[in-house]
Amino acid sequence: MTGRLYTLILFVLLCHCPALNAIGAGREYTAEQESMVKCLIATPDRHWRLNAERPVVSVEIELQGKVNARALPSISLTALSPKTGASVDEYWAPFSLPNGKSTGEWLTLTNVDGKRSLTARLSPVDLLWARRKSSVWPSQAFASTVGPGEYLLRLQLDIGDDKRILSNAIRVSIHR
């Protein structure tokens, strides 16, 4: 019970503390970005088996106030324990809102006033994946791209050519 309570408290802190979400984002955090667009990710499935099951991930992009931007949503997996001397393994898979299917198309986020949420439920194993540090657009199956290990799962929203907004991070284990 205490483990679940700890996880819930951590999830709430990550969702509602912009400074924590900005850590490791590779971009300078600005209050303006946080107030206009928020990204959230959730999954009840923390242990995934390659070639065996279809974990479900829920994503939400919340728009607050006036927003008009080109954007590309994707989910990413970042390895937690890289091999000694090796670079950190990081993978990404862009998807379409609201259907959660693989895509290479950017979307236009628009909101005139108030608050608007865009949501999708997707299965990471149904998306096309690639290594982050590759010039190749994602085109490989999940099981043949991502190896077993411990990862941080995030929703990532690239806006225009220079902004990236990251969601809370969820630790997942991938097994053979």
Sequence and secondary structure as in RCSB ss.txt:
>XXXX:A:sequence
MTGRLYTLILFVLLCHCPALNAIGAGREYTAEQESMVKCLIATPDRHWRLNAERPVVSVEIELQGKVNARALPSI
SLTALSPKTGASVDEYWAPFSLPNGKSTGEWLTLTNVDGKRSLTARLSPVDLLWARRKSSVWPSQAFASTVGPGE
YLLRLQLDIGDDKRILSNAIRVSIHR
>XXXX:A:secstr
 HHHHHHHHHHHHHHH HHHHHTT SS   HHHHHHEEEEEE S  EEETTT    EEEEEEEESSEEEEEEEEE
EEEESS  TTS   EEEEEB TTT  B    EEEEE SSEEEEEEEE GGGS BEETT SS S B HHHHS SEE
EEEEEEEEETTTEEEE   EEEEEE 
